[in-house]
Amino acid sequence: MTGHRSVAVEVPESLVGERIDRIVAMVTDVSRTEAARLVAAGAVTLDGTVATRGADRLVAPGALAIELGDAAAVAALEPDPSVAISSVYIDEHVIVVDKPADLVVHPGAGHTTGTLANGLIAAYPEMAAVGEPDRPGIVHRLDRGTSGLLMVARSAVAYESLTEQLAERTVDRRYRTVVWGHVESPRGVVDAPIGRSTKHPTKMAVTEKGKPARTRYEVERTYDEPVAVTELVCRLETGRTHQIRVHLSAIGHPVVGDERYRGARQSLPCPRPFLHAERLGFDHPVTGERLEFTSELPADLTTIRSSLN
């Protein structure tokens, strides 16, 4: 595994006329300053030609490629003891973290410190040698705005086992969410491939060219006041980027508060996507014992739910 990271997208007609550095920032989710730095460093090409000025504007749709560097360069992951780690379980092989919203799981473009991974290696330095160097111990992730349970490998044997369990779909991952509208079927499955959107490079979308993705859902309750919404429990069978958010939006029920996928509406303001990883179950990588954990809905989402009737 080289760890080399790059992003390649087809820039759509809708972005013609935009500045190159702004498009790079949108695609990679970095700041404009960092995007300008990438352009200046010769890390951005349009249809195979190196872009030289961030202020230049896109004149036609085309293939955009951005080199984000080698993981070895990012690998000198700085321990950050200021990152609070809320652990619900810990032993020499596994840590289960209850992640708060707004905490980024691992470094990436625009986030080189202050992440959960930075905090973990500050608390457990031996984890630096587990898994990928720029995301030690991380076997799956939660979006920045999603709260809840996340398992982390503290040893090499755990990393291998947990990665395999995820691939074999034996990990139980359940999320509580509130979505717009009344979901008619009491339970169902969204089985639709997910890949990067061709119209909006910063988003994921249901697309024939995407990777297989399955989300099971079950209706917990419906509300009519002050707006029509439904509370669901979703179970992941695969783990694609933004999977639950994309699938629920695709069936016409976007997650309340999800600005990226049409879920942010003034009639029910929510500070973030109403999405919480409330249940996590997996086999202990050494003992084989089945471990099950639950996390209560955090205060910000409890406040939103208590306003519903």
CORWOSUL-V10460 format. One record per residue. N is the residue number from 1. RES is the residue in one small letter. SS is DSSP state (helix for helix, strand for strand, loop for the rest). PSI is psi as a letter, one per 40 degrees, with the letter a starting at -180 (999 if undefined). D_FIRST is the distance of its C-alpha to the first C-alpha in whole Angstrom. Layout:
N | RES | SS | PSI | D_FIRST
N | RES | SS | PSI | D_FIRST
//
This chain:
1 | m | loop | h | 0
2 | t | loop | d | 4
3 | g | loop | e | 6
4 | h | strand | h | 8
5 | r | strand | h | 11
6 | s | strand | i | 14
7 | v | strand | h | 17
8 | a | strand | h | 19
9 | v | strand | i | 22
10 | e | strand | h | 26
11 | v | strand | h | 28
12 | p | loop | i | 31
13 | e | helix | d | 35
14 | s | helix | e | 36
15 | l | helix | e | 34
16 | v | loop | h | 36
17 | g | loop | e | 38
18 | e | loop | i | 35
19 | r | strand | i | 34
20 | i | helix | d | 30
21 | d | helix | d | 29
22 | r | helix | d | 31
23 | i | helix | d | 29
24 | v | helix | d | 25
25 | a | helix | d | 26
26 | m | helix | d | 27
27 | v | helix | d | 24
28 | t | helix | e | 21
29 | d | loop | f | 24
30 | v | loop | i | 24
31 | s | loop | i | 28
32 | r | helix | d | 30
33 | t | helix | d | 30
34 | e | helix | d | 26
35 | a | helix | d | 26
36 | a | helix | d | 28
37 | r | helix | d | 26
38 | l | helix | d | 23
39 | v | helix | d | 26
40 | a | helix | d | 28
41 | a | loop | e | 24
42 | g | loop | f | 24
43 | a | loop | e | 21
44 | v | strand | h | 23
45 | t | strand | i | 24
46 | l | strand | h | 27
47 | d | loop | f | 27
48 | g | loop | e | 25
49 | t | strand | h | 27
50 | v | strand | h | 26
51 | a | loop | h | 28
52 | t | loop | d | 30
53 | r | loop | h | 32
54 | g | loop | d | 31
55 | a | loop | e | 35
56 | d | loop | i | 35
57 | r | strand | i | 35
58 | l | loop | h | 34
59 | v | loop | e | 36
60 | a | loop | i | 35
61 | p | loop | i | 32
62 | g | strand | a | 29
63 | a | strand | h | 25
64 | l | strand | h | 24
65 | a | strand | h | 20
66 | i | strand | h | 19
67 | e | strand | h | 16
68 | l | strand | e | 16
69 | g | strand | a | 14
70 | d | strand | h | 11
71 | a | helix | d | 10
72 | a | helix | d | 11
73 | a | helix | d | 14
74 | v | helix | e | 14
75 | a | loop | d | 13
76 | a | loop | g | 17
77 | l | loop | h | 18
78 | e | loop | h | 21
79 | p | loop | h | 23
80 | d | loop | g | 26
81 | p | loop | e | 28
82 | s | loop | e | 30
83 | v | loop | h | 28
84 | a | loop | h | 30
85 | i | loop | h | 28
86 | s | loop | g | 31
87 | s | strand | h | 30
88 | v | strand | e | 31
89 | y | strand | i | 30
90 | i | strand | h | 28
91 | d | loop | a | 28
92 | e | loop | e | 26
93 | h | loop | d | 23
94 | v | strand | i | 23
95 | i | strand | h | 24
96 | v | strand | h | 26
97 | v | strand | i | 27
98 | d | strand | g | 29
99 | k | strand | h | 28
100 | p | loop | i | 30
101 | a | loop | i | 30
102 | d | loop | e | 29
103 | l | loop | h | 27
104 | v | loop | h | 23
105 | v | loop | d | 21
106 | h | loop | i | 18
107 | p | loop | i | 18
108 | g | strand | a | 17
109 | a | loop | h | 19
110 | g | loop | e | 23
111 | h | strand | g | 22
112 | t | loop | e | 21
113 | t | loop | i | 23
114 | g | loop | e | 25
115 | t | loop | i | 23
116 | l | helix | d | 22
117 | a | helix | d | 19
118 | n | helix | d | 21
119 | g | helix | d | 24
120 | l | helix | d | 22
121 | i | helix | e | 21
122 | a | helix | d | 25
123 | a | helix | d | 26
124 | y | loop | g | 24
125 | p | helix | d | 22
126 | e | helix | e | 20
127 | m | helix | e | 18
128 | a | helix | d | 16
129 | a | helix | e | 14
130 | v | loop | h | 13
131 | g | loop | a | 10
132 | e | loop | i | 8
133 | p | loop | d | 10
134 | d | loop | e | 12
135 | r | loop | f | 13
136 | p | loop | h | 14
137 | g | loop | e | 15
138 | i | strand | h | 15
139 | v | loop | d | 15
140 | h | loop | i | 17
141 | r | loop | i | 19
142 | l | loop | i | 23
143 | d | loop | i | 24
144 | r | loop | d | 26
145 | g | loop | e | 29
146 | t | loop | h | 29
147 | s | strand | i | 30
148 | g | strand | a | 29
149 | l | strand | h | 27
150 | l | strand | h | 24
151 | m | strand | i | 22
152 | v | strand | h | 20
153 | a | strand | h | 18
154 | r | loop | e | 20
155 | s | loop | i | 18
156 | a | helix | d | 15
157 | v | helix | d | 18
158 | a | helix | d | 19
159 | y | helix | d | 15
160 | e | helix | d | 15
161 | s | helix | d | 18
162 | l | helix | d | 18
163 | t | helix | d | 15
164 | e | helix | d | 17
165 | q | helix | d | 20
166 | l | helix | d | 19
167 | a | helix | d | 18
168 | e | loop | e | 21
169 | r | loop | f | 23
170 | t | loop | e | 25
171 | v | loop | h | 25
172 | d | strand | h | 28
173 | r | strand | h | 27
174 | r | strand | h | 30
175 | y | strand | i | 31
176 | r | strand | h | 35
177 | t | strand | i | 36
178 | v | strand | h | 39
179 | v | strand | i | 39
180 | w | strand | i | 41
181 | g | loop | i | 44
182 | h | loop | h | 45
183 | v | loop | h | 43
184 | e | loop | d | 45
185 | s | loop | h | 44
186 | p | loop | d | 43
187 | r | strand | i | 40
188 | g | strand | i | 38
189 | v | strand | h | 34
190 | v | strand | h | 32
191 | d | strand | g | 30
192 | a | loop | h | 29
193 | p | loop | i | 26
194 | i | strand | h | 24
195 | g | strand | a | 22
196 | r | strand | h | 23
197 | s | loop | h | 26
198 | t | loop | d | 28
199 | k | loop | d | 31
200 | h | loop | g | 29
201 | p | loop | e | 26
202 | t | loop | e | 25
203 | k | loop | i | 26
204 | m | strand | i | 25
205 | a | strand | i | 27
206 | v | strand | h | 28
207 | t | loop | i | 28
208 | e | loop | d | 28
209 | k | loop | e | 24
210 | g | loop | a | 23
211 | k | strand | i | 21
212 | p | loop | h | 23
213 | a | loop | h | 25
214 | r | strand | h | 27
215 | t | strand | h | 29
216 | r | strand | i | 33
217 | y | strand | i | 35
218 | e | strand | h | 39
219 | v | strand | h | 41
220 | e | strand | d | 43
221 | r | strand | i | 45
222 | t | strand | i | 47
223 | y | strand | i | 48
224 | d | loop | d | 51
225 | e | loop | h | 52
226 | p | loop | e | 51
227 | v | loop | i | 49
228 | a | loop | h | 48
229 | v | strand | i | 44
230 | t | strand | h | 43
231 | e | strand | h | 41
232 | l | strand | i | 38
233 | v | strand | h | 36
234 | c | strand | i | 33
235 | r | strand | h | 30
236 | l | strand | h | 27
237 | e | loop | d | 26
238 | t | loop | i | 22
239 | g | loop | g | 21
240 | r | loop | i | 20
241 | t | loop | h | 21
242 | h | loop | f | 24
243 | q | helix | d | 25
244 | i | helix | d | 29
245 | r | helix | d | 30
246 | v | helix | d | 29
247 | h | helix | d | 31
248 | l | helix | d | 34
249 | s | helix | d | 34
250 | a | helix | d | 34
251 | i | loop | e | 37
252 | g | loop | e | 39
253 | h | loop | g | 39
254 | p | loop | i | 36
255 | v | strand | h | 35
256 | v | loop | h | 38
257 | g | loop | e | 37
258 | d | loop | g | 34
259 | e | loop | d | 35
260 | r | loop | d | 32
261 | y | loop | f | 33
262 | r | loop | f | 36
263 | g | loop | e | 37
264 | a | loop | h | 39
265 | r | loop | i | 43
266 | q | helix | d | 45
267 | s | helix | e | 47
268 | l | helix | g | 45
269 | p | loop | h | 43
270 | c | loop | h | 40
271 | p | loop | e | 38
272 | r | loop | i | 35
273 | p | loop | h | 33
274 | f | loop | g | 35
275 | l | strand | h | 32
276 | h | strand | h | 32
277 | a | strand | g | 30
278 | e | strand | e | 32
279 | r | strand | h | 31
280 | l | strand | h | 28
281 | g | strand | h | 28
282 | f | strand | i | 26
283 | d | strand | h | 26
284 | h | loop | h | 26
285 | p | loop | e | 23
286 | v | loop | d | 25
287 | t | loop | d | 29
288 | g | loop | e | 28
289 | e | loop | h | 31
290 | r | strand | h | 31
291 | l | strand | h | 30
292 | e | strand | h | 32
293 | f | strand | i | 32
294 | t | strand | i | 34
295 | s | loop | h | 34
296 | e | loop | i | 37
297 | l | loop | h | 38
298 | p | loop | i | 37
299 | a | helix | d | 41
300 | d | helix | d | 40
301 | l | helix | d | 39
302 | t | helix | d | 42
303 | t | helix | d | 44
304 | i | helix | d | 43
305 | r | helix | d | 44
306 | s | helix | e | 47
307 | s | loop | e | 49
308 | l | loop | i | 49
309 | n | loop | 999 | 51
//
